[in-house]
Amino acid sequence: MALVPVALAAACRPAPPAVARPASGDVVQLLLVNDVYSADTLRDGRGGVARVAALRDAVARATGAPVQLLLAGDVLSPSVLSKWYQGRQMVEAFNAARLDLATLGNHEFDAGRPALLAALAASRFRWLSGNCGDAATGAPFPGVRGWDTVRVGGTKVGLFGTTVVVDYPSWVACRPAGPVTTALVDTLVAQGADLVVGLTHHFIHEDSVTLAREPRIHAILGGHEHDGRRIALDGRLLVKAMSNARTAVLVTFTRTAAGWRVADRTIPIEAGMAEDAPTAAVVARWRDSLVRRIGPDRVLGTAVDPINALDSVSRGGESRFGNLVADALRTGTGADVALINSGALRFDDVIPAGPVTRHLIEGIFLFADETRVVTFPLSGARLRALLETGVRPGGLGAGPYPQVSGVRVAVDARRPGGDRVVGALRRDDGRDIIATDTVRVAFVTYPACRSGDGYRIPEAAPACAAWAADPGAVPRSVDLLRRHLEGMGGRIIAPPLGRVTRLDRAAP
């Protein structure tokens, strides 16, 4: 049977488009979102769980075939609301949206074991992760399975879940996903699954290896990257949506005489789309002015132009938003150089031109302890090594990438890791920072004190010990940024680009 076309724009209107309805069991439709930290619409008008729920229902009506709604991890944290509610607001929103399945992402463990267990118990949808469980018992967390099956018409769909292996708290135990995946697929095949689909939360290169190594997997619907990804291999598919439901990916499997044919559409979730009323009502109840939490809001200044604070921009290279934050850290600490790993910047939105408020910038730094700022001495040679860590393969384009202040650097991503920083490091006034120079560096605590994102900085140990002894004595990034914005005289202008020269890119 031919693939049923779906007029996606029309499917978002109250009246669905007229399309041929597939025979039962001939079509399986899966709608993917991943890395959704806010259930509400974003400041730029995109996203919103209520819109995703309405889209799922509209596609089902238009095609006459059910749609399974899937979430590929990272939902309980981080967000401003999750600082205080530990993801309860997200569980309630996805319960209302009638989410079918979710896989555990790395940020599900941020708020601690009791918060995770409470979220799992409150979920009316099913959770998957075959490789992560409770370190104390060696068993899966309550309510979490490695695999599940769902009957769609005459088709038995087998789904498995796995989670990225990173540095986790001691109560979390995660095994490498490769051998686990093989065992999960074996089980699904033994269960008589007609389709085998991975719902995973991994780096794109890990998912790519899995798809290539395991030909029995028809598709992987993944998360962890925030900018949307797609890889096709031998008629099979690996897809990821953009974070915060800026897009959803509709994956359609059609039964043919030769087997299953898979197709996908990336659907922007935009202003003007219909909203599912029950989900919208839950989201509205959770809107929190933060007044009860951090006091009344107030204006810090006016952004002259929009400031692009999307993760995909700051993790992909130097950004004006990153420059603004790094300048705040350097100014507030009096350091010679300031760095901040882009993964610490969690706003993932555009700050519109106009008033910038205290509550707004609270949403930039969602890990309060990990974004306190320590200052320590570092040699020029070691500063170069830190920059190399941030631009290594897997660093450039991801959370480890450093936004910088007080240093100018040239980077060539065509070179091997460890040799990507090219030429001299320079101060803002043009003077070289030579290998034997000593500079005072400000860096946030996650990389500086906890070796987060692959950084190893023994020189920071005394500052980190002082932080551990008295956490309140070490400034929060958000407080340094607030003071910096207040000091701009009412006109907030993000600094221009030019601190990082990319030698691997053609000149404009």
C-alpha positions as CSV (number, residue, x, y, z in Angstrom):
1,M,0.0,0.0,0.0
2,A,1.3,3.5,-0.9
3,L,2.4,5.8,2.0
4,V,-0.5,8.0,3.0
5,P,0.3,11.6,2.5
6,V,-0.3,13.9,5.4
7,A,-0.9,17.6,4.8
8,L,0.8,18.7,8.0
9,A,-0.1,22.3,7.9
10,A,-3.7,21.4,7.3
11,A,-3.6,18.7,10.0
12,C,-3.1,21.5,12.5
13,R,-6.4,23.2,11.6
14,P,-9.7,22.3,13.2
15,A,-10.9,20.6,10.0
16,P,-8.5,17.8,9.0
17,P,-7.5,17.4,5.3
18,A,-9.3,14.8,3.2
19,V,-6.8,11.9,2.8
20,A,-7.1,8.2,2.0
21,R,-7.5,6.1,5.1
22,P,-5.1,3.2,5.3
23,A,-6.3,-0.3,6.0
24,S,-5.9,-1.4,9.6
25,G,-2.4,-2.7,10.3
26,D,-0.8,-1.4,7.1
27,V,0.5,1.8,8.7
28,V,2.2,2.5,12.0
29,Q,2.7,6.1,13.0
30,L,5.1,7.3,15.8
31,L,5.4,11.0,16.8
32,L,8.7,11.9,18.5
33,V,9.7,14.7,20.8
34,N,12.9,14.8,22.9
35,D,14.7,17.0,25.4
36,V,11.5,18.9,26.5
37,Y,12.3,21.0,29.5
38,S,9.3,23.4,29.3
39,A,5.7,22.3,28.8
40,D,4.7,25.8,27.9
41,T,5.2,27.7,24.6
42,L,8.6,29.4,24.3
43,R,9.2,33.1,24.2
44,D,9.6,33.0,20.5
45,G,6.1,31.4,20.1
46,R,7.3,28.0,19.3
47,G,6.9,24.7,21.1
48,G,4.3,23.7,23.6
49,V,3.2,20.2,24.8
50,A,-0.4,21.1,24.2
51,R,0.3,21.7,20.6
52,V,2.1,18.4,20.2
53,A,-0.8,16.6,21.7
54,A,-3.3,18.3,19.4
55,L,-1.0,17.5,16.4
56,R,-1.0,13.8,17.3
57,D,-4.8,13.8,17.4
58,A,-5.1,15.7,14.2
59,V,-2.7,13.3,12.3
60,A,-4.7,10.3,13.7
61,R,-8.0,11.8,12.5
62,A,-6.6,12.8,9.1
63,T,-5.1,9.3,8.4
64,G,-7.5,7.1,10.2
65,A,-4.6,5.4,11.9
66,P,-3.5,5.8,15.5
67,V,-0.4,7.7,16.5
68,Q,1.9,6.7,19.3
69,L,3.4,9.8,21.1
70,L,7.0,9.1,22.2
71,L,9.5,11.1,24.3
72,A,13.2,10.3,23.9
73,G,14.4,11.5,27.3
74,D,15.3,14.6,29.3
75,V,12.0,15.9,30.7
76,L,12.3,16.1,34.5
77,S,15.2,18.6,34.4
78,P,16.5,21.2,33.9
79,S,14.2,24.2,33.9
80,V,13.3,27.1,36.2
81,L,10.2,25.3,37.5
82,S,12.1,22.0,37.9
83,K,14.5,23.9,40.3
84,W,11.6,23.7,42.8
85,Y,9.2,21.1,41.5
86,Q,11.6,18.4,40.4
87,G,9.8,17.8,37.1
88,R,6.4,17.2,38.6
89,Q,5.0,19.9,36.3
90,M,6.3,18.0,33.2
91,V,4.9,14.6,34.3
92,E,1.5,16.2,34.8
93,A,1.6,17.9,31.3
94,F,2.6,14.7,29.5
95,N,0.0,12.7,31.5
96,A,-2.6,15.1,30.2
97,A,-1.1,14.9,26.6
98,R,-1.5,11.1,26.8
99,L,2.2,10.3,26.2
100,D,2.6,6.6,25.5
101,L,6.3,6.0,26.2
102,A,9.4,7.8,27.4
103,T,13.0,6.7,27.8
104,L,15.2,7.9,30.7
105,G,17.6,10.7,29.7
106,N,20.6,11.8,31.6
107,H,18.8,14.7,33.2
108,E,16.2,12.5,34.8
109,F,18.7,11.9,37.6
110,D,19.4,15.6,38.4
111,A,17.1,16.1,41.4
112,G,18.0,12.9,43.3
113,R,16.6,9.5,43.8
114,P,13.4,10.4,45.8
115,A,12.5,12.9,43.1
116,L,13.0,10.4,40.3
117,L,11.0,7.7,42.1
118,A,8.1,10.2,42.7
119,A,8.1,11.2,39.1
120,L,8.0,7.5,37.9
121,A,5.2,6.7,40.3
122,A,3.2,9.7,39.1
123,S,3.6,8.9,35.4
124,R,0.6,7.5,33.6
125,F,2.9,6.7,30.6
126,R,5.5,3.9,30.5
127,W,9.3,4.5,31.0
128,L,12.1,2.6,29.2
129,S,15.8,2.1,29.9
130,G,17.4,-1.3,29.6
131,N,20.9,-0.2,30.7
132,C,20.3,2.1,33.7
133,G,19.0,1.2,37.1
134,D,19.3,1.4,40.8
135,A,22.9,1.0,42.0
136,A,21.8,-0.2,45.4
137,T,19.7,-3.1,44.1
138,G,21.1,-3.7,40.7
139,A,17.5,-3.7,39.5
140,P,15.6,-1.3,37.1
141,F,14.0,1.6,38.8
142,P,10.3,1.0,39.7
143,G,8.1,1.3,36.7
144,V,11.0,1.2,34.2
145,R,11.5,-1.6,31.7
146,G,14.0,-2.3,29.0
147,W,11.4,-3.0,26.3
148,D,7.7,-3.0,25.7
149,T,5.3,-3.9,22.9
150,V,2.2,-2.1,21.6
151,R,-0.4,-3.5,19.2
152,V,-1.2,-1.1,16.4
153,G,-4.0,-2.6,14.3
154,G,-2.6,-5.9,13.2
155,T,1.0,-4.9,13.9
156,K,3.0,-5.8,17.0
157,V,5.5,-3.0,17.5
158,G,8.5,-3.7,19.8
159,L,10.2,-0.8,21.4
160,F,13.4,-0.8,23.5
161,G,15.0,2.0,25.4
162,T,18.6,2.8,26.4
163,T,20.3,5.8,28.0
164,V,23.6,7.6,27.5
165,V,26.4,6.6,29.9
166,V,27.9,9.7,31.5
167,D,29.0,10.6,35.0
168,Y,26.0,9.9,37.2
169,P,25.4,10.2,40.9
170,S,26.5,7.1,42.9
171,W,22.9,5.8,43.2
172,V,22.6,5.4,39.4
173,A,24.3,2.5,37.7
174,C,24.4,2.4,33.8
175,R,26.0,-0.3,31.7
176,P,27.3,0.2,28.1
177,A,24.3,0.2,25.8
178,G,25.8,-2.0,23.0
179,P,25.5,-5.5,24.5
180,V,22.2,-4.5,26.3
181,T,20.7,-3.4,22.9
182,T,21.5,-6.8,21.3
183,A,19.8,-8.6,24.2
184,L,16.7,-6.3,24.0
185,V,16.4,-6.8,20.3
186,D,16.7,-10.5,20.8
187,T,13.8,-10.4,23.3
188,L,11.6,-8.3,21.0
189,V,12.2,-10.6,18.1
190,A,11.4,-13.6,20.4
191,Q,8.2,-11.8,21.4
192,G,7.1,-11.7,17.8
193,A,7.5,-8.0,17.1
194,D,6.8,-7.1,13.5
195,L,8.7,-3.8,13.9
196,V,11.6,-3.1,16.2
197,V,12.2,0.6,17.2
198,G,14.7,2.1,19.5
199,L,13.7,5.0,21.8
200,T,17.1,6.1,22.9
201,H,18.9,9.0,24.6
202,H,22.5,8.9,23.3
203,F,25.0,11.0,21.3
204,I,24.3,10.8,17.6
205,H,27.5,8.9,16.9
206,E,26.4,6.2,19.4
207,D,23.0,5.8,17.8
208,S,24.6,5.7,14.4
209,V,26.8,2.8,15.5
210,T,23.8,1.0,16.9
211,L,21.8,1.3,13.7
212,A,24.7,0.1,11.6
213,R,25.5,-2.8,13.9
214,E,22.0,-4.1,14.4
215,P,20.1,-4.6,11.1
216,R,17.0,-5.9,12.9
217,I,16.3,-2.3,14.1
218,H,13.9,-0.6,11.7
219,A,14.4,2.9,13.2
220,I,15.9,4.7,16.2
221,L,14.0,7.7,17.6
222,G,16.5,9.5,19.7
223,G,17.3,12.4,21.9
224,H,20.2,14.1,23.6
225,E,21.2,16.4,20.8
226,H,19.0,19.5,20.6
227,D,19.2,20.6,17.0
228,G,17.4,17.9,15.2
229,R,19.2,15.1,13.4
230,R,18.5,12.6,10.6
231,I,20.5,9.6,9.2
232,A,19.2,7.1,6.7
233,L,20.8,3.7,6.3
234,D,19.7,0.8,4.1
235,G,16.1,1.8,4.2
236,R,16.2,2.3,8.0
237,L,16.2,5.6,9.9
238,L,17.7,7.5,12.8
239,V,15.9,10.8,13.7
240,K,15.9,13.3,16.5
241,A,13.6,16.4,16.9
242,M,14.7,19.8,18.1
243,S,14.6,20.4,21.8
244,N,11.7,21.9,23.7
245,A,9.2,20.6,21.1
246,R,10.3,23.2,18.6
247,T,9.8,20.4,16.1
248,A,8.2,16.9,16.3
249,V,9.1,14.1,13.9
250,L,6.4,11.9,12.5
251,V,7.8,8.5,11.5
252,T,5.5,6.4,9.4
253,F,6.0,2.7,8.7
254,T,4.1,1.3,5.7
255,R,3.8,-2.4,5.1
256,T,4.7,-3.4,1.5
257,A,5.2,-6.7,-0.2
258,A,9.0,-6.3,0.3
259,G,8.7,-5.4,4.0
260,W,8.4,-2.2,5.9
261,R,9.0,1.2,4.3
262,V,9.8,4.0,6.6
263,A,9.3,7.7,6.0
264,D,9.6,10.8,8.2
265,R,8.4,14.4,8.4
266,T,9.8,17.0,10.6
267,I,6.9,19.3,11.8
268,P,7.6,22.7,13.2
269,I,5.5,23.4,16.3
270,E,4.6,27.0,15.9
271,A,2.3,29.8,17.0
272,G,-1.2,29.5,15.6
273,M,-1.4,25.7,15.9
274,A,-4.2,24.1,17.8
275,E,-3.8,23.1,21.4
276,D,-5.2,20.2,23.2
277,A,-7.5,21.7,25.9
278,P,-6.8,19.3,28.8
279,T,-3.0,19.7,28.3
280,A,-3.2,23.5,28.0
281,A,-5.2,23.6,31.2
282,V,-2.5,21.7,33.1
283,V,0.3,23.9,31.7
284,A,-1.6,27.0,32.7
285,R,-2.0,25.8,36.3
286,W,1.8,25.3,36.5
287,R,2.7,28.8,35.3
288,D,4.7,30.2,38.2
289,S,5.5,33.8,38.4
290,L,8.5,32.9,40.7
291,V,7.4,35.7,43.0
292,R,6.9,33.2,45.8
293,R,10.3,31.7,45.1
294,I,12.7,34.5,44.5
295,G,10.7,37.6,45.2
296,P,9.1,40.2,42.9
297,D,10.4,40.6,39.3
298,R,12.1,43.7,38.2
299,V,13.6,45.1,35.0
300,L,17.5,45.0,34.7
301,G,17.7,46.8,31.4
302,T,16.4,46.8,27.9
303,A,17.8,44.6,25.2
304,V,18.4,46.8,22.2
305,D,18.2,43.8,19.8
306,P,17.1,40.2,20.2
307,I,19.7,38.0,21.8
308,N,20.0,34.5,20.3
309,A,20.4,32.2,23.3
310,L,19.5,28.9,21.5
311,D,21.6,25.9,22.6
312,S,22.3,25.0,19.0
313,V,24.0,28.4,18.5
314,S,26.1,28.6,21.7
315,R,27.2,24.9,21.5
316,G,28.2,25.3,17.9
317,G,30.7,28.1,18.4
318,E,31.2,31.6,19.7
319,S,27.9,33.4,20.3
320,R,27.1,36.9,21.3
321,F,25.0,35.5,24.2
322,G,28.0,33.5,25.4
323,N,30.2,36.5,25.1
324,L,27.8,38.5,27.3
325,V,27.7,35.8,30.0
326,A,31.5,35.3,29.9
327,D,32.1,39.0,30.2
328,A,29.8,39.1,33.3
329,L,31.8,36.3,34.9
330,R,35.1,38.0,34.2
331,T,33.9,41.4,35.3
332,G,32.3,40.1,38.5
333,T,35.3,38.1,39.6
334,G,38.1,40.4,38.4
335,A,39.7,37.5,36.6
336,D,41.9,37.9,33.6
337,V,40.0,35.2,31.6
338,A,36.6,33.8,32.1
339,L,35.2,30.6,30.5
340,I,31.8,28.9,30.7
341,N,30.9,25.6,29.1
342,S,28.0,26.1,26.8
343,G,26.1,23.2,28.5
344,A,25.7,25.5,31.5
345,L,23.7,27.9,29.5
346,R,20.2,26.4,29.5
347,F,18.0,29.2,28.2
348,D,17.6,27.6,24.7
349,D,15.5,30.5,23.4
350,V,15.7,33.9,22.0
351,I,15.7,36.8,24.4
352,P,13.5,39.3,22.6
353,A,14.3,43.0,22.3
354,G,12.8,44.9,25.2
355,P,12.9,44.6,29.0
356,V,15.1,41.9,30.4
357,T,14.0,40.9,33.9
358,R,15.5,39.2,36.9
359,H,13.1,36.3,36.5
360,L,14.1,35.9,32.8
361,I,17.8,35.5,33.5
362,E,17.1,33.1,36.3
363,G,16.1,30.7,33.5
364,I,19.6,30.8,32.0
365,F,21.3,28.9,34.8
366,L,19.3,26.0,35.8
367,F,21.9,24.1,37.8
368,A,22.5,26.4,40.8
369,D,25.4,24.7,42.4
370,E,27.1,23.7,39.1
371,T,27.1,27.3,37.8
372,R,28.8,29.0,40.8
373,V,32.0,30.6,39.8
374,V,35.5,29.8,41.1
375,T,38.7,31.7,40.3
376,F,42.1,30.1,40.2
377,P,45.6,30.7,38.6
378,L,46.5,28.9,35.4
379,S,49.5,28.9,33.2
380,G,49.2,30.0,29.6
381,A,50.0,26.4,28.5
382,R,47.3,25.0,30.7
383,L,44.8,27.6,29.5
384,R,45.5,26.3,26.0
385,A,44.9,22.8,27.2
386,L,41.5,23.8,28.6
387,L,40.5,25.4,25.3
388,E,41.6,22.2,23.5
389,T,39.3,20.2,25.8
390,G,36.3,22.4,24.8
391,V,36.9,22.2,21.0
392,R,37.9,18.5,20.8
393,P,35.7,16.1,18.8
394,G,32.6,15.8,20.9
395,G,33.2,19.2,22.5
396,L,32.8,21.6,19.6
397,G,29.1,21.5,18.8
398,A,28.1,20.2,22.2
399,G,28.0,21.2,25.9
400,P,31.8,21.3,26.6
401,Y,32.4,24.1,24.1
402,P,33.6,27.1,26.0
403,Q,32.4,30.7,25.6
404,V,35.3,33.0,26.5
405,S,36.1,36.4,27.8
406,G,39.6,38.0,28.0
407,V,41.2,35.7,25.4
408,R,41.3,35.5,21.6
409,V,41.9,32.2,20.0
410,A,42.0,30.6,16.5
411,V,40.5,27.1,16.1
412,D,40.8,24.6,13.2
413,A,38.3,21.8,13.5
414,R,39.9,19.9,10.6
415,R,42.9,19.1,12.8
416,P,42.9,16.2,15.3
417,G,41.8,16.6,18.9
418,G,44.5,18.2,21.0
419,D,45.8,20.2,18.1
420,R,42.9,22.4,17.2
421,V,43.9,25.6,18.9
422,V,46.2,27.2,16.4
423,G,48.8,30.0,16.9
424,A,49.1,32.3,19.9
425,L,46.5,33.0,22.6
426,R,46.0,36.7,22.8
427,R,44.6,39.1,25.4
428,D,42.0,41.7,24.3
429,D,44.7,44.3,24.0
430,G,46.6,42.1,21.5
431,R,49.4,40.9,23.8
432,D,50.2,37.2,23.6
433,I,49.5,34.9,26.5
434,I,52.7,32.8,26.4
435,A,53.0,29.3,27.9
436,T,54.8,30.5,31.1
437,D,52.4,33.4,31.8
438,T,50.1,33.1,34.8
439,V,46.5,34.2,34.4
440,R,43.6,34.2,36.8
441,V,40.8,32.2,35.3
442,A,37.1,32.2,36.3
443,F,35.2,29.0,35.5
444,V,32.0,27.5,36.7
445,T,32.1,24.6,39.2
446,Y,30.8,21.7,37.2
447,P,33.9,21.6,34.9
448,A,36.3,23.2,37.3
449,C,35.5,21.2,40.5
450,R,33.6,18.1,39.2
451,S,35.5,17.4,36.0
452,G,32.3,17.9,34.1
453,D,32.3,17.8,30.3
454,G,35.7,16.2,30.3
455,Y,37.7,19.1,31.9
456,R,40.5,18.2,34.4
457,I,41.7,21.2,36.4
458,P,43.8,20.3,39.4
459,E,44.8,23.9,39.7
460,A,41.3,24.7,40.8
461,A,41.4,22.4,43.8
462,P,42.0,25.0,46.5
463,A,39.2,27.2,45.1
464,C,36.9,24.1,44.9
465,A,37.7,23.2,48.5
466,A,36.8,26.7,49.6
467,W,33.5,26.3,47.7
468,A,32.8,23.0,49.4
469,A,33.4,24.4,52.8
470,D,31.2,27.5,52.2
471,P,29.1,27.3,49.1
472,G,27.5,30.6,49.7
473,A,30.9,32.4,49.6
474,V,31.2,31.5,45.8
475,P,29.1,33.7,43.5
476,R,26.3,32.4,41.4
477,S,26.6,33.0,37.7
478,V,23.1,34.5,37.6
479,D,24.0,37.1,40.2
480,L,27.2,38.1,38.3
481,L,25.1,38.4,35.1
482,R,22.4,40.4,36.9
483,R,25.0,42.9,38.2
484,H,26.6,43.1,34.8
485,L,23.4,43.9,33.1
486,E,22.4,46.5,35.7
487,G,25.8,48.1,35.1
488,M,25.1,48.6,31.4
489,G,23.2,51.8,32.0
490,G,19.8,50.5,30.9
491,R,20.8,49.4,27.3
492,I,21.7,45.8,27.1
493,I,23.8,45.0,24.0
494,A,25.5,41.6,23.6
495,P,29.2,41.9,22.6
496,P,30.1,41.3,18.9
497,L,31.7,38.2,17.7
498,G,35.4,38.0,17.0
499,R,37.0,36.2,20.0
500,V,37.2,32.9,18.3
501,T,38.5,32.7,14.7
502,R,37.4,29.5,12.9
503,L,40.1,28.7,10.4
504,D,38.1,25.7,9.1
505,R,35.4,27.9,7.8
506,A,35.5,30.0,4.6
507,A,35.5,33.7,5.1
508,P,32.1,35.3,4.4
